[in-house]
């Protein structure tokens, strides 16, 4: 399982967010350049459609591949009471031949994206990962060098943390607590529930840029 929240930030404020994250996380940022392919099952794989994502980390000397399957989100009164989405997720490293394998199984390419930005990974009760990235689409299949922004002037902020059925409440609380520090710059909420940009982000960004950073937790 994983706990996840998401938000958007104007590109002009991303540098200020990076400064804040550097102070909060206390670790070095990592570059992010990921080619993401979304595959959907064909009719030969059953009446219930399924979706998997192949992720290629282009920032490695030898590009590495990961296959990820995101399941349904937790529902019910308990889920409604927490501010993060809790969902099932399976992830595994695969070889560069994985795309050919999924094609042979009957999966079809639905769409592909290129995500470029940076990420922080750190431990605060839970192992939290936060990424800030520009999402780009390809005008034709696999044309990474021709990718263009999906939302020019905006970047996506994702905060995730692995969880189990036994500890998701504690992990969700840790994620929510961390997100409070980012509130001056970015609204973070459950995926697919957009809360827009922070109206006072420009003033908060200017303050961060002038004092040079945040305070470590």
C-alpha atoms as one frame of an Amber mdcrd trajectory, in Angstrom:
protein
   0.000   0.000   0.000   0.963   3.635  -0.251  -0.232   6.988   1.041  -0.274
   9.754  -1.536  -1.187  13.411  -1.974  -0.740  15.636  -4.993  -0.805  19.299
  -5.946   0.246  21.852  -8.540   2.620  24.788  -8.320   3.455  27.547 -10.749
   6.879  27.016 -12.319   8.015  30.471 -11.188   7.750  29.315  -7.534   9.513
  25.950  -7.948  12.933  27.326  -6.965  11.489  28.616  -3.685   9.862  25.219
  -3.046  13.198  23.511  -3.649  14.864  25.809  -1.094  12.145  25.008   1.442
  12.401  21.263   0.823  16.181  21.329   1.136  15.834  22.863   4.594  13.029
  20.562   5.694  14.381  17.262   4.391  18.058  17.660   5.253  19.120  15.507
   2.275  20.394  16.302  -1.195  17.877  16.487  -3.998  17.950  13.904  -6.764
  17.399  14.691 -10.420  14.231  13.258 -11.930  13.876  12.263 -15.583  11.425
   9.421 -16.068   9.833   8.045 -19.220   6.426   6.638 -18.241   4.406   4.309
 -20.453   0.801   3.508 -19.553  -0.352   0.114 -20.817  -3.931  -1.145 -20.809
  -5.063  -4.749 -21.146  -6.655  -6.057 -24.326  -9.921  -8.089 -24.579  -8.001
 -11.379 -24.420  -7.068 -10.610 -20.790 -10.620 -10.573 -19.416 -13.649  -8.315
 -19.292 -12.264  -6.224 -16.417  -9.616  -3.910 -17.833  -6.333  -3.455 -16.011
  -3.579  -0.895 -16.279   0.142  -1.059 -15.609   2.819   1.585 -15.904   6.343
   1.009 -17.118   8.789   3.578 -15.759  12.249   4.074 -17.217  14.698   6.117
 -15.120  16.617   8.002 -17.813  18.922   9.688 -15.305  20.900   6.509 -14.645
  24.063   5.679 -16.642  22.231   2.509 -17.686  18.473   3.251 -17.865  16.575
   1.123 -15.336  12.981  -0.075 -15.711  10.233  -0.492 -13.121   6.727  -1.898
 -13.556   4.033  -0.416 -11.327   0.418  -1.402 -10.813  -1.779   1.019  -8.858
  -4.927  -0.534  -7.414  -8.060   0.967  -5.973  -8.140   3.514  -3.177  -9.387
   2.634   0.295 -13.028   3.624   0.761 -15.398   4.111   3.650 -15.675   6.303
   6.723 -12.073   5.688   7.758 -10.740   6.799   4.387 -12.906   9.925   4.397
 -11.493  11.027   7.745  -7.855  11.168   6.621  -6.465  13.806   4.279  -4.363
  11.464   2.142  -5.323   8.740  -0.303  -4.465   5.205   0.787  -4.295   2.774
  -2.133  -2.825  -0.576  -3.063   0.327  -0.550  -5.137   2.706  -3.196  -6.474
   6.095  -2.199  -7.875   9.012  -4.255  -9.143  12.228  -3.849 -11.122  12.127
  -5.363 -14.610  14.429  -5.749 -17.601  14.459  -3.489 -20.644  12.534  -6.219
 -22.488   9.448  -5.689 -20.285   7.602  -3.647 -22.909   7.933  -6.440 -25.449
   6.673  -8.911 -22.823   3.549  -6.882 -22.028   2.819  -6.436 -25.729   3.008
 -10.211 -26.181   0.582 -10.671 -23.269  -1.990  -8.483 -25.007  -1.411  -5.083
 -23.423  -1.590  -1.991 -25.619   0.158   1.372 -25.227  -2.436   3.903 -24.044
  -0.197   6.951 -23.606   3.299   7.936 -22.553   4.753  10.839 -20.597   8.128
  12.317 -19.766   8.510  13.692 -16.234  11.446  16.034 -15.603  12.294  17.684
 -12.295  13.739  16.694  -8.927  12.917  14.565  -5.893  13.745  14.231  -2.198
  13.638  10.968  -0.220  13.866  11.113   3.565  12.764   9.442   6.804  10.236
  11.164   9.111   8.324   8.417  10.975   7.738   7.029   7.484   9.919   6.922
   4.376   8.539   9.910   2.481   9.281  10.759  -1.147   8.389  14.076  -2.751
   8.809  14.865  -6.433   8.346  18.124  -8.318   8.135  17.645 -12.066   7.090
  19.063 -15.382   4.823  16.574 -17.167   5.441  16.337 -20.903   3.742  14.419
 -23.696   5.248  13.008 -26.867   3.848  14.065 -30.254   4.631  10.578 -31.565
   5.511   7.241 -29.997   8.758   7.218 -27.988   9.815  10.673 -29.276  11.355
  11.728 -25.946  13.441  14.523 -27.454  10.300  16.136 -28.901   8.286  16.100
 -25.653   6.233  19.232 -24.918   4.702  20.322 -21.570   1.156  19.163 -20.852
   0.525  22.169 -18.598   2.988  24.965 -19.479   3.817  27.124 -16.485   2.702
  24.483 -13.971   4.483  21.591 -12.281   3.135  18.581 -10.396   4.051  17.941
  -6.753   3.655  14.332  -5.543   4.182  13.139  -1.968   4.135   9.374  -1.378
   5.023   6.974   1.432   4.805   3.160   1.545   2.371   1.720   4.084   0.809
  -1.528   5.278  -2.706  -2.372   6.500  -1.291  -2.209  10.034   0.437   1.185
   9.933  -1.284   3.295   7.262  -2.819   5.586   9.896   0.613   6.500  11.257
   2.048   6.929   7.755  -0.902   9.098   6.686  -0.416  11.275   9.775   3.303
  11.679   8.981   2.535  12.713   5.400  -0.170  15.154   6.518   2.145  16.696
   9.106   4.903  17.202   6.546   2.488  18.749   4.036   1.597  21.472   6.535
   5.129  22.893   6.134   4.533  23.241   2.374   1.132  24.937   2.697   2.475
  28.478   2.042   3.515  27.389  -1.459   1.382  24.449  -2.563  -2.009  22.881
  -1.775  -1.669  19.098  -1.408  -4.745  16.868  -1.458  -5.905  13.441  -2.551
  -5.237  12.772  -6.252  -8.013  13.854  -8.639  -9.248  16.451  -6.112  -7.711
  19.649  -7.419  -7.527  22.581  -5.006  -5.664  24.894  -7.394  -2.675  27.085
  -6.623  -2.017  28.965  -3.379  -3.080  32.611  -3.909  -0.358  33.914  -1.566
   2.428  31.724  -2.998   4.218  34.680  -4.628   4.721  36.433  -1.282   5.820
  33.204   0.435   8.244  32.439  -2.391   9.731  35.936  -2.246  10.289  35.566
   1.498  11.997  32.184   1.080  14.216  33.461  -1.716  15.308  36.424   0.374
  16.241  34.471   3.503  17.852  31.646   1.565  16.056  28.609   2.939  13.950
  26.930   5.537  14.579  25.374   8.920  15.436  21.683   9.220  12.853  19.597
  11.049
